[in-house]
Amino acid sequence: MATNYGPVEIAGVVAVIGVLTYACRLSFIALFGRLDEIPPVVERVLRFVPAAVLAALVLPSFMT
């Protein structure tokens, strides 16, 4: 049984997802804004983020 959603429902879902995404990003900014310095464990983990993002972007093109 297929359900047809109207433009109001779709716009509402998009708005809710946008607000949740913004709140998630803002929470990290607020959290690190309260800290005087980033803990060493977090710094070690964040060093690997650029390599992980690059691999996530490049690897799917090699798999197909």
The 8 nearest C-alpha neighbors of each residue, nearest first, counted from 0:
[[1, 2, 3, 4, 5, 8, 9, 6],
 [2, 0, 3, 4, 5, 8, 9, 6],
 [3, 1, 4, 0, 5, 8, 9, 6],
 [2, 4, 1, 5, 8, 0, 6, 9],
 [5, 3, 8, 2, 9, 6, 7, 1],
 [4, 6, 7, 8, 9, 3, 10, 2],
 [5, 7, 9, 8, 10, 4, 11, 3],
 [8, 6, 10, 5, 9, 11, 4, 12],
 [9, 7, 11, 10, 5, 6, 4, 12],
 [8, 10, 6, 12, 11, 7, 13, 5],
 [9, 11, 13, 7, 8, 12, 6, 14],
 [12, 10, 8, 14, 9, 13, 7, 15],
 [11, 13, 15, 9, 14, 10, 16, 8],
 [12, 14, 10, 16, 11, 15, 17, 9],
 [13, 15, 17, 11, 12, 16, 10, 18],
 [16, 14, 12, 18, 17, 13, 11, 19],
 [15, 17, 19, 13, 14, 18, 20, 12],
 [18, 16, 14, 20, 15, 19, 13, 21],
 [17, 19, 21, 15, 20, 16, 22, 14],
 [20, 18, 22, 16, 21, 17, 23, 15],
 [21, 19, 17, 23, 22, 18, 16, 24],
 [20, 22, 18, 24, 19, 23, 25, 17],
 [23, 21, 25, 19, 20, 24, 26, 18],
 [22, 24, 20, 26, 21, 25, 19, 27],
 [25, 23, 21, 26, 27, 22, 20, 28],
 [24, 26, 22, 28, 27, 23, 21, 29],
 [25, 27, 29, 23, 24, 28, 30, 22],
 [28, 26, 30, 29, 25, 24, 31, 23],
 [27, 29, 25, 31, 26, 30, 32, 24],
 [28, 30, 32, 26, 27, 31, 25, 33],
 [31, 29, 27, 32, 28, 33, 26, 34],
 [30, 32, 34, 33, 28, 29, 27, 37],
 [33, 31, 29, 30, 34, 28, 35, 27],
 [34, 32, 31, 30, 29, 35, 28, 36],
 [35, 33, 31, 36, 32, 37, 30, 38],
 [36, 34, 33, 37, 32, 31, 38, 30],
 [37, 35, 34, 38, 31, 39, 33, 32],
 [36, 38, 39, 42, 41, 34, 35, 31],
 [37, 39, 41, 40, 36, 42, 34, 43],
 [40, 38, 42, 41, 43, 37, 44, 36],
 [41, 39, 43, 42, 38, 44, 37, 45],
 [40, 42, 44, 43, 39, 38, 45, 37],
 [41, 43, 39, 45, 40, 44, 46, 38],
 [44, 42, 40, 41, 46, 45, 39, 47],
 [43, 45, 41, 46, 42, 47, 40, 48],
 [46, 44, 42, 48, 47, 43, 41, 49],
 [47, 45, 44, 43, 48, 42, 49, 50],
 [48, 46, 45, 50, 49, 44, 51, 43],
 [47, 49, 51, 45, 50, 46, 52, 44],
 [50, 48, 52, 51, 47, 53, 46, 45],
 [51, 49, 53, 52, 48, 47, 54, 46],
 [52, 50, 48, 54, 49, 53, 55, 47],
 [53, 51, 55, 49, 54, 50, 48, 56],
 [52, 54, 50, 56, 55, 51, 57, 49],
 [53, 55, 51, 57, 56, 52, 58, 50],
 [54, 56, 52, 53, 57, 58, 51, 59],
 [57, 55, 53, 54, 58, 52, 59, 60],
 [58, 56, 54, 60, 59, 55, 53, 61],
 [57, 59, 61, 60, 54, 55, 56, 62],
 [60, 58, 62, 61, 57, 63, 56, 55],
 [61, 59, 58, 62, 57, 63, 56, 55],
 [62, 60, 58, 59, 63, 57, 56, 54],
 [61, 63, 59, 60, 58, 57, 55, 56],
 [62, 61, 60, 59, 58, 57, 56, 55]]
